């Protein structure tokens, strides 16, 4: 299973599962990243942090640590 952190720039993926715990998982879900939603990876910063994505029609920047908790296909 790959995570959002491993997705290349310009790809669209579907969220399969959130592996975070407690408040972190809740925060990711509050940002609109839930199971089954499509996520388009717009940009990845040179050092990999942050990852800029488009989800549900808006742009979002995620830290590498948060992107690792999002399993995609």
N, C-alpha and C positions, 0 to 999 in steps of 0.2 A: 504494500500500500504506500503510495507516495503522498507527501504533504504539500501544502501550498508553497512552502519555502523552496521546494525543488522544481516548481513549474517555471518554464522558460517564458521570457518576455513575449507578449503577443498571443499567448495561448488562452483559451477559454476552457475552464474545467467546472465540474459539478461537485459540490460539497457532499461527502459521504458520511462523515462523522466528526464530531468535535471531541478531542481527547482531554481538554483542559478540565480543571477541577474548580468547583465553587465559584467565587466572584470573577475569576478570569474567564471561565466559560460563559457566565452570565453576561459579562461585558461584550464578548465576541458576538453572542446572540443578539444583544441589544443593538449592535452595529448593523444588524440585518444579515449576518452570516449564519444561516441555519441549514439543516440537512435538505439537500435537493436543490438549493439555489445555485445559479450559474455565477461564476466569478471570472472576470477577464483581467489578466495580469497586464497592466499598462507599462510599468517601469520597474526596474530593480536597480537600486542605487549601486554604485561601483563596488562597495564593500558588502553588498547584500542586505543592508539595513538602511532605511525601511523598504518594504515592497509596496508599490502603489497599485491598487486594484480598483476595478469598477464593479460594484455590486448593487443590484436593484436600482440601476440608473444613477447612482451617485459615486463619487470618487472617495477613496479611503486609503490611508497609509497605515500599514501594519508593521509592527516590529517583527524581526526574525523569530524571536521567541514565541510570539503569538501565532505567526504563520505556521510554525512547526506543529501546533496543536490542531491544525485543520487538515483532516484527511480528505483527499480529492481523487477523482478519476477522470 
